[in-house]
Amino acid sequence: MLKIDPAANCQTVITTFECSPGTCADLLDKLQGAYADFISHQPGFIAAGLHVNDAQTRIANYSQWARREDFQAMLRTEEMRERNREIAGLCTRFEPVMYEVAGVF
């Protein structure tokens, strides 16, 4: 379960996906499948959440990892590289960015 805590010793990754209303549901299905079947079973994975905007033109993904190296290792696997090629075909762009929690209110 996601827990946002500045004292937590973990790596936060926020990824935004730009898509069209016509591809949003397919993209969401691919992302949910990736988490259920693969990502959530990778070493260092803690938790993740997926969010869709009302216009169905953006999906935001918040994930937590024990270490940044765990996230990077998952991205380098052949399975995730293949999945990311499929995901890239359903959106105009996506960008994962690593963050540190600066505050919770």
N, CA, C and O of each residue as an XYZ file, in Angstrom:
420
protein
N       0.847     -1.183      0.000
C       0.000      0.000      0.000
C       0.886      1.238      0.000
O       1.908      1.292      0.684
N       0.475      2.229     -0.779
C       1.224      3.474     -0.845
C       1.164      4.199      0.486
O       0.107      4.320      1.105
N       2.311      4.673      0.907
C       2.395      5.494      2.105
C       3.373      6.611      1.789
O       4.559      6.363      1.573
N       2.881      7.834      1.763
C       3.734      8.974      1.448
C       4.235      9.552      2.757
O       3.459     10.091      3.547
N       5.537      9.437      2.983
C       6.146      9.832      4.249
C       7.540     10.368      3.967
O       8.372      9.651      3.412
N       7.815     11.625      4.339
C       9.145     12.184      4.090
C      10.264     11.400      4.781
O      11.414     11.453      4.343
N       9.942     10.680      5.846
C      10.965      9.921      6.569
C      11.210      8.548      5.954
O      12.160      7.861      6.328
N      10.367      8.148      5.021
C      10.517      6.829      4.398
C      11.786      6.803      3.553
O      12.118      7.762      2.857
N      12.467      5.695      3.637
C      13.701      5.526      2.883
C      13.389      4.740      1.614
O      13.664      3.543      1.525
N      12.804      5.438      0.625
C      12.455      4.770     -0.625
C      12.562      5.761     -1.779
O      12.675      6.970     -1.577
N      12.523      5.222     -2.979
C      12.571      6.037     -4.189
C      11.167      6.189     -4.743
O      10.461      5.199     -4.934
N      10.756      7.423     -5.003
C       9.457      7.698     -5.599
C       9.646      7.998     -7.081
O      10.533      8.765     -7.456
N       8.813      7.395     -7.916
C       8.844      7.656     -9.349
C       7.439      8.079     -9.775
O       6.466      7.365     -9.536
N       7.348      9.246    -10.406
C       6.083      9.710    -10.952
C       6.235      9.748    -12.465
O       7.128     10.405    -13.000
N       5.346      9.030    -13.142
C       5.375      8.965    -14.596
C       4.068      9.506    -15.136
O       2.992      9.112    -14.685
N       4.158     10.410    -16.104
C       2.963     10.914    -16.757
C       2.931     10.412    -18.202
O       3.949     10.377    -18.893
N       1.756     10.036    -18.623
C       1.520      9.522    -19.971
C       0.525     10.445    -20.651
O      -0.552     10.697    -20.110
N       0.864     10.955    -21.828
C      -0.069     11.758    -22.614
C      -0.695     10.846    -23.663
O       0.006     10.136    -24.383
N      -2.030     10.878    -23.738
C      -2.737      9.986    -24.661
C      -3.971     10.687    -25.187
O      -4.218     11.849    -24.863
N      -4.738      9.991    -25.990
C      -6.004     10.531    -26.484
C      -7.140      9.775    -25.798
O      -6.935      8.675    -25.286
N      -8.333     10.363    -25.788
C      -9.465      9.640    -25.210
C      -9.679      8.285    -25.896
O     -10.195      7.354    -25.279
N      -9.289      8.174    -27.152
C      -9.456      6.926    -27.881
C      -8.487      5.834    -27.494
O      -8.765      4.655    -27.713
N      -7.343      6.205    -26.916
C      -6.354      5.198    -26.511
C      -6.212      5.060    -24.998
O      -5.504      4.174    -24.521
N      -6.875      5.923    -24.247
C      -6.707      5.938    -22.789
C      -7.049      4.592    -22.140
O      -6.281      4.086    -21.322
N      -8.187      4.019    -22.497
C      -8.599      2.750    -21.878
C      -7.624      1.632    -22.220
O      -7.297      0.812    -21.362
N      -7.156      1.593    -23.463
C      -6.181      0.563    -23.859
C      -4.859      0.749    -23.130
O      -4.241     -0.220    -22.689
N      -4.431      1.998    -23.007
C      -3.192      2.291    -22.288
C      -3.319      1.896    -20.820
O      -2.409      1.291    -20.255
N      -4.444      2.238    -20.207
C      -4.680      1.876    -18.804
C      -4.664      0.359    -18.634
O      -4.097     -0.144    -17.664
N      -5.274     -0.370    -19.557
C      -5.257     -1.836    -19.501
C      -3.821     -2.364    -19.555
O      -3.463     -3.265    -18.796
N      -3.001     -1.809    -20.444
C      -1.597     -2.244    -20.563
C      -0.823     -1.963    -19.279
O      -0.042     -2.795    -18.818
N      -1.049     -0.778    -18.708
C      -0.347     -0.419    -17.470
C      -0.795     -1.308    -16.311
O       0.037     -1.783    -15.538
N      -2.090     -1.533    -16.188
C      -2.589     -2.407    -15.116
C      -2.042     -3.819    -15.285
O      -1.656     -4.455    -14.303
N      -2.004     -4.309    -16.501
C      -1.444     -5.633    -16.754
C       0.028     -5.709    -16.423
O       0.493     -6.702    -15.863
N       0.770     -4.660    -16.768
C       2.205     -4.636    -16.460
C       2.441     -4.699    -14.960
O       3.329     -5.416    -14.499
N       1.646     -3.947    -14.191
C       1.806     -3.973    -12.733
C       1.369     -5.310    -12.143
O       2.063     -5.872    -11.295
N       0.234     -5.815    -12.582
C      -0.294     -7.059    -12.012
C       0.591     -8.260    -12.342
O       0.838     -9.108    -11.484
N       1.065     -8.328    -13.581
C       1.785     -9.523    -14.036
C       3.296     -9.462    -13.869
O       3.949    -10.503    -13.789
N       3.859     -8.264    -13.815
C       5.323     -8.183    -13.849
C       5.920     -7.207    -12.838
O       6.672     -7.613    -11.952
N       5.592     -5.931    -12.965
C       6.283     -4.907    -12.167
C       6.163     -5.159    -10.672
O       7.152     -5.062     -9.945
N       4.961     -5.483    -10.206
C       4.754     -5.655     -8.756
C       5.519     -6.843     -8.178
O       5.616     -6.977     -6.958
N       6.061     -7.699     -9.030
C       6.824     -8.863     -8.572
C       8.339     -8.640     -8.637
O       9.115     -9.546     -8.334
N       8.754     -7.436     -9.031
C      10.176     -7.163     -9.182
C      10.810     -6.794     -7.844
O      10.158     -6.202     -6.983
N      12.093     -7.150     -7.673
C      12.784     -6.809     -6.428
C      12.745     -5.303     -6.167
O      13.001     -4.497     -7.062
N      12.425     -4.944     -4.942
C      12.423     -3.544     -4.534
C      11.104     -2.816     -4.744
O      10.941     -1.688     -4.281
N      10.158     -3.449     -5.438
C       8.861     -2.797     -5.644
C       8.127     -2.705     -4.310
O       8.062     -3.679     -3.559
N       7.574     -1.519     -4.020
C       6.805     -1.326     -2.784
C       5.319     -1.196     -3.100
O       4.511     -1.978     -2.599
N       4.951     -0.216     -3.926
C       3.538      0.028     -4.230
C       3.434      0.994     -5.396
O       4.409      1.642     -5.775
N       2.229      1.081     -5.960
C       1.991      2.013     -7.067
C       0.526      2.383     -7.134
O      -0.337      1.685     -6.601
N       0.262      3.494     -7.798
C      -1.106      3.933     -8.056
C      -1.198      4.504     -9.453
O      -0.251      5.117     -9.945
N      -2.336      4.304    -10.092
C      -2.596      4.855    -11.419
C      -3.764      5.833    -11.320
O      -4.753      5.562    -10.639
N      -3.645      6.967    -12.002
C      -4.669      8.008    -11.969
C      -4.959      8.453    -13.396
O      -4.036      8.601    -14.196
N      -6.234      8.666    -13.723
C      -6.643      9.119    -15.049
C      -7.382     10.453    -14.895
O      -8.235     10.599    -14.021
N      -7.041     11.433    -15.763
C      -7.759     12.710    -15.689
C      -9.140     12.585    -16.330
O      -9.409     11.641    -17.073
N     -10.011     13.552    -16.032
C     -11.400     13.506    -16.514
C     -11.498     13.470    -18.033
O     -12.390     12.818    -18.576
N     -10.600     14.157    -18.724
C     -10.657     14.220    -20.187
C     -10.081     12.962    -20.844
O     -10.159     12.804    -22.063
N      -9.514     12.084    -20.047
C      -8.867     10.863    -20.535
C      -7.754     11.168    -21.539
O      -7.599     10.488    -22.553
N      -6.983     12.216    -21.220
C      -5.836     12.592    -22.051
C      -4.517     12.442    -21.307
O      -3.447     12.658    -21.876
N      -4.596     12.075    -20.048
C      -3.381     11.871    -19.244
C      -3.606     10.755    -18.232
O      -4.681     10.614    -17.649
N      -2.564      9.978    -18.051
C      -2.525      9.000    -16.968
C      -1.282      9.329    -16.145
O      -0.199      9.528    -16.694
N      -1.446      9.384    -14.846
C      -0.319      9.613    -13.947
C      -0.095      8.340    -13.131
O      -1.043      7.718    -12.651
N       1.144      7.977    -12.987
C       1.530      6.779    -12.245
C       2.486      7.191    -11.134
O       3.492      7.855    -11.386
N       2.172      6.799     -9.917
C       3.019      7.061     -8.753
C       3.495      5.713     -8.254
O       2.674      4.863     -7.910
N       4.804      5.495     -8.204
C       5.302      4.215     -7.692
C       6.422      4.447     -6.690
O       7.120      5.461     -6.724
N       6.570      3.484     -5.807
C       7.614      3.530     -4.787
C       8.473      2.282     -4.898
O       7.981      1.175     -5.117
N       9.770      2.496     -4.742
C      10.766      1.433     -4.856
C      11.735      1.528     -3.686
O      11.998      2.616     -3.174
N      12.261      0.392     -3.271
C      13.218      0.384     -2.161
C      14.444      1.237     -2.505
O      14.941      1.999     -1.675
N      14.916      1.091     -3.745
C      16.094      1.853     -4.187
C      15.906      2.263     -5.642
O      15.189      1.596     -6.387
N      16.535      3.340     -6.044
C      16.437      3.776     -7.441
C      16.997      2.722     -8.381
O      16.532      2.590     -9.513
N      17.999      1.964     -7.919
C      18.587      0.906     -8.742
C      17.576     -0.212     -9.034
O      17.639     -0.849    -10.086
N      16.647     -0.447     -8.103
C      15.610     -1.458     -8.328
C      14.694     -1.036     -9.479
O      14.360     -1.844    -10.345
N      14.295      0.227     -9.478
C      13.458      0.734    -10.555
C      14.203      0.666    -11.888
O      13.641      0.240    -12.896
N      15.453      1.082    -11.888
C      16.246      1.074    -13.115
C      16.452     -0.345    -13.637
O      16.417     -0.572    -14.846
N      16.666     -1.298    -12.735
C      16.854     -2.697    -13.144
C      15.581     -3.242    -13.778
O      15.646     -3.974    -14.765
N      14.422     -2.892    -13.219
C      13.153     -3.334    -13.796
C      12.998     -2.796    -15.213
O      12.573     -3.522    -16.111
N      13.342     -1.530    -15.413
C      13.223     -0.935    -16.748
C      14.124     -1.617    -17.775
O      13.784     -1.664    -18.957
N      15.254     -2.140    -17.346
C      16.223     -2.747    -18.263
C      15.893     -4.192    -18.629
O      16.530     -4.757    -19.518
N      14.917     -4.800    -17.965
C      14.586     -6.186    -18.297
C      14.001     -6.249    -19.706
O      13.372     -5.299    -20.173
N      14.213     -7.368    -20.368
C      13.677     -7.536    -21.720
C      12.152     -7.443    -21.722
O      11.563     -6.851    -22.627
N      11.518     -8.026    -20.712
C      10.052     -7.972    -20.665
C       9.554     -6.539    -20.569
O       8.609     -6.173    -21.268
N      10.168     -5.720    -19.719
C       9.689     -4.349    -19.568
C      10.025     -3.513    -20.790
O       9.267     -2.613    -21.153
N      11.129     -3.793    -21.414
C      11.465     -3.075    -22.652
C      10.418     -3.356    -23.725
O      10.011     -2.449    -24.451
N       9.985     -4.606    -23.827
C       8.943     -4.959    -24.792
C       7.613     -4.291    -24.431
O       6.924     -3.752    -25.297
N       7.263     -4.335    -23.145
C       6.019     -3.699    -22.700
C       6.060     -2.192    -22.957
O       5.056     -1.607    -23.365
N       7.208     -1.564    -22.723
C       7.309     -0.118    -22.939
C       7.176      0.250    -24.416
O       6.682      1.331    -24.739
N       7.606     -0.627    -25.305
C       7.393     -0.366    -26.733
C       5.897     -0.370    -27.053
O       5.434      0.465    -27.830
N       5.142     -1.292    -26.468
C       3.689     -1.328    -26.667
C       3.028     -0.096    -26.051
O       2.154      0.522    -26.659
N       3.456      0.252    -24.840
C       2.905      1.418    -24.150
C       3.177      2.683    -24.958
O       2.294      3.530    -25.098
N       4.386      2.816    -25.487
C       4.749      3.997    -26.270
C       3.863      4.135    -27.503
O       3.605      5.252    -27.952
N       3.397      3.029    -28.053
C       2.516      3.067    -29.214
C       1.116      3.569    -28.903
O       0.367      3.925    -29.812
N       0.757      3.601    -27.618
C      -0.581      4.038    -27.217
C      -0.621      5.455    -26.666
O      -1.690      5.957    -26.318
N       0.540      6.105    -26.584
C       0.563      7.466    -26.061
C       1.489      8.335    -26.909
O       2.340      7.834    -27.643
N       1.303      9.630    -26.790
C       2.164     10.531    -27.544
C       3.509     10.722    -26.853
O       4.509     11.042    -27.496
N       3.522     10.525    -25.543
C       4.783     10.595    -24.796
C       4.559     10.114    -23.377
O       3.457     10.210    -22.836
N       5.624      9.595    -22.783
C       5.587      9.307    -21.348
C       6.959      9.576    -20.769
O       7.982      9.417    -21.436
N       6.957      9.989    -19.511
C       8.209     10.407    -18.895
C       8.229     10.018    -17.419
O       7.474     10.576    -16.623
N       9.090      9.060    -17.045
C       9.268      8.751    -15.619
C      10.304      9.700    -15.013
O      11.356      9.947    -15.602
N       9.993     10.220    -13.839
C      10.903     11.131    -13.137
C      11.011     10.669    -11.689
O      10.000     10.386    -11.045
N      12.240     10.592    -11.177
C      12.467     10.180     -9.789
C      12.396     11.400     -8.868
O      12.930     12.464     -9.180
N      11.723     11.221     -7.728
C      11.527     12.296     -6.769
C      11.858     11.826     -5.357
O      11.868     10.629     -5.071
N      12.122     12.773     -4.497
C      12.195     12.558     -3.052
C      11.000     13.278     -2.443
O      10.668     14.383     -2.873
N      10.348     12.681     -1.453
C       9.210     13.331     -0.790
C       9.732     14.521      0.014
O      10.605     14.367      0.868
N       9.195     15.698     -0.263
C       9.648     16.916      0.410
C       8.705     17.340      1.539
O       9.106     18.099      2.422
N       7.486     16.869      1.522
C       6.548     17.239      2.574
C       5.207     16.569      2.357
O       4.831     16.243      1.231
N       4.492     16.369      3.452
C       3.147     15.802      3.419
C       2.288     16.670      4.329
O       2.677     16.987      5.453
N       1.117     17.048      3.831
C       0.254     17.940      4.605
C      -1.140     17.386      4.758
O      -1.991     18.018      5.385
